[in-house]
Amino acid sequence: MLFRIADETGVVLLPGKGFAVQHPSARASLTNLNEYQYAAIGLSLRKLAQEYYDEYKAKNK
């Protein structure tokens, strides 16, 4: 999933495991960006999350 996000949005996330998180997660550094860039990142991640959720729902009907 992290590679897909990077390929499709240009947003690079790191596995949360490297930050001593026990559950599946990802970390992003959001420093030194303009406000519109934060909004674009949020929209991209939300779109991908919705696609994964829709796929999950379709498989588990």
C-alpha positions, 0 to 999 in steps of 0.5 A: 500500500505504501508503494502505491501511495508513493507511485500514485500521489507522490506522498512517501509514507514510512511504516509505523513499525519503525516508530515502535507502533504495534498495529499496522500504521504509516507515518508521514513527515508534514513539515515545511509544506504549503497549506495547499500541499497538506490539502492535496496529501489529505485528499489523495490519501482519503481517495486511496483509503476509500478505494481500499474500503470499497474493495473490501466491502465488495469482497465481503458481502 
